[in-house]
């Protein structure tokens, strides 16, 4: 009999998450949002998410659905299905909520939740981050988080292919 927390307990649809975020904000929590594919979860992801979580009190991860990853990266991706990726992320203590999205960008989620901080890995320019205007117009901040070079799902896939 497993005594671990329900592994799905941090995975929300947008409606339920919106209510939860309103409550968190009422309680004075600073909400941080980031998004990504997180296909083969590796050290680069973990360090990026940990640094991102440090920017506030509650970290929400917008997770690209399998369908949106296929559109972005081709039919061979993702390697790991969306439910598995969501469960892996939810096992991280510093991730508070995960919400899947199938659109090309998480703009709808960002516009709905209006996080206090919108964060992305440092390979972006603030002006190119989807949702930056709406967050800034609502008094939030947009932050770039530096990440470790040399760690990527693509590199891992290439390494395995070359074995």
Phi, psi and omega per residue, in radians:
X1 nan 2.158 -3.101
X2 -1.443 2.349 3.093
X3 -1.855 0.172 3.126
X4 -1.336 2.709 3.099
X5 -1.004 2.588 3.055
X6 -0.979 2.116 -3.046
X7 -1.172 -0.309 3.116
X8 -1.597 -0.003 -2.935
X9 -1.183 -0.240 3.133
X10 -1.831 0.034 -3.084
X11 -1.714 2.068 -3.017
X12 -2.151 2.717 2.855
X13 -1.509 2.903 -2.978
X14 -1.117 -0.650 -3.118
X15 -1.072 -0.868 -3.104
X16 -1.178 -0.696 3.135
X17 -1.105 -0.658 3.137
X18 -1.028 -0.793 3.096
X19 -1.080 -0.756 -3.125
X20 -1.107 -0.743 -3.119
X21 -1.154 -0.699 3.086
X22 -1.006 -0.745 3.119
X23 -1.123 -0.802 3.121
X24 -1.022 -0.772 -3.137
X25 -1.114 -0.731 3.091
X26 -0.992 -0.649 -3.135
X27 -1.404 0.105 3.080
X28 1.478 0.210 3.122
X29 -1.389 2.450 3.063
X30 -1.560 2.107 -3.037
X31 -1.651 2.221 3.108
X32 -1.963 2.353 3.096
X33 -2.150 2.387 2.951
X34 -2.467 2.957 3.139
X35 -2.589 2.836 3.108
X36 3.029 -3.114 -3.125
X37 -1.547 -0.698 3.133
X38 0.831 0.947 -3.004
X39 -1.234 -1.221 3.048
X40 -1.821 1.841 -2.980
X41 -1.224 2.230 -3.057
X42 -2.381 3.120 -3.066
X43 -0.981 -0.669 3.119
X44 -1.016 -0.766 3.091
X45 -1.069 -0.819 -3.044
X46 -1.096 -0.799 -3.128
X47 -1.164 -0.683 3.101
X48 -1.083 -0.818 -3.125
X49 -1.160 -0.665 3.119
X50 -1.117 -0.788 3.106
X51 -1.105 -0.678 3.141
X52 -1.139 -0.754 3.129
X53 -1.044 -0.566 -3.134
X54 -1.169 -0.205 -3.117
X55 -1.422 -0.085 -3.128
X56 -2.900 -2.761 -3.075
X57 -1.774 -0.579 -3.101
X58 -2.257 2.221 3.131
X59 -1.847 2.135 3.054
X60 -1.906 2.298 3.105
X61 -1.929 2.093 2.979
X62 -1.462 2.123 -3.023
X63 -1.944 2.137 3.094
X64 -1.065 2.300 3.068
X65 -1.222 2.906 3.104
X66 -0.971 -0.758 -3.118
X67 -1.053 -0.796 -3.104
X68 -1.220 -0.533 3.092
X69 -1.212 -0.696 3.089
X70 -1.020 -0.737 3.120
X71 -1.131 -0.698 -3.107
X72 -1.316 -0.752 -2.908
X73 -2.087 -0.001 3.117
X74 1.792 2.875 -2.956
X75 -1.224 -0.239 3.126
X76 -1.480 -0.088 3.137
X77 -2.020 2.698 -0.036
X78 -1.340 2.822 3.034
X79 -1.316 -0.715 -3.080
X80 -1.854 2.296 -3.068
X81 -1.214 2.818 -3.007
X82 -1.066 -0.690 -3.135
X83 -1.122 -0.737 3.138
X84 -1.149 -0.724 3.114
X85 -1.109 -0.704 3.138
X86 -1.128 -0.729 -3.136
X87 -1.172 -0.697 3.092
X88 -1.066 -0.762 3.126
X89 -1.145 -0.660 -3.084
X90 -1.223 -0.310 3.088
X91 -1.302 -0.241 3.140
X92 -1.397 2.215 -3.051
X93 -1.078 -0.518 -3.061
X94 -1.574 0.028 3.018
X95 -1.702 2.197 -3.077
X96 -1.733 -0.468 -3.127
X97 -2.744 2.592 3.086
X98 -2.242 2.355 3.083
X99 -2.323 2.207 -3.134
X100 -1.435 2.566 3.009
X101 -2.440 2.535 -3.096
X102 -1.846 -0.208 3.114
X103 -1.206 2.962 3.131
X104 -1.173 -0.530 -3.129
X105 -2.340 2.835 3.127
X106 -1.541 0.422 -3.051
X107 -0.970 -0.721 -3.123
X108 -1.084 -0.750 -3.137
X109 -1.118 -0.810 -3.111
X110 -1.088 -0.770 -3.136
X111 -1.128 -0.567 -3.112
X112 -1.380 -0.799 -3.044
X113 -1.471 -0.433 -3.072
X114 0.739 1.164 -3.131
X115 -1.108 2.726 3.065
X116 -1.261 -0.532 3.134
X117 -2.361 2.272 3.014
X118 -1.912 2.138 -3.050
X119 -2.203 2.502 3.047
X120 -2.440 2.776 3.049
X121 -1.046 2.571 -2.959
X122 -1.136 0.150 3.097
X123 -1.550 0.193 3.119
X124 -1.915 2.857 2.905
X125 -1.794 2.504 -3.115
X126 -0.913 -0.726 -3.094
X127 -1.123 -0.374 -3.098
X128 -1.663 -0.075 -3.107
X129 -1.367 2.145 3.138
X130 -1.056 2.249 3.102
X131 1.635 -0.047 -3.055
X132 -1.069 -0.660 -3.079
X133 -1.124 -0.841 -3.041
X134 -1.149 -0.606 3.109
X135 -1.173 -0.819 -3.132
X136 -1.126 -0.701 3.131
X137 -1.104 -0.434 -3.129
X138 -1.766 0.376 3.037
X139 1.442 0.135 3.138
X140 -1.594 3.053 -3.128
X141 -2.064 2.636 3.060
X142 -1.985 2.222 -3.051
X143 -2.197 2.496 2.997
X144 -1.765 2.304 -3.128
X145 -1.910 2.195 -3.112
X146 -1.279 2.534 3.137
X147 -2.224 2.834 -3.111
X148 -1.266 2.212 3.057
X149 -1.296 2.730 3.048
X150 1.609 -0.124 3.098
X151 -1.947 2.059 3.033
X152 -2.711 2.657 3.094
X153 -1.038 -0.701 -3.132
X154 -1.050 -0.765 3.103
X155 -1.052 -0.731 -3.130
X156 -1.121 -0.758 -3.141
X157 -1.075 -0.779 3.133
X158 -1.060 -0.750 -3.115
X159 -1.059 -0.779 -3.131
X160 -1.148 -0.744 3.125
X161 -1.018 -0.606 -3.065
X162 -1.509 0.020 -3.117
X163 -1.123 nan nan
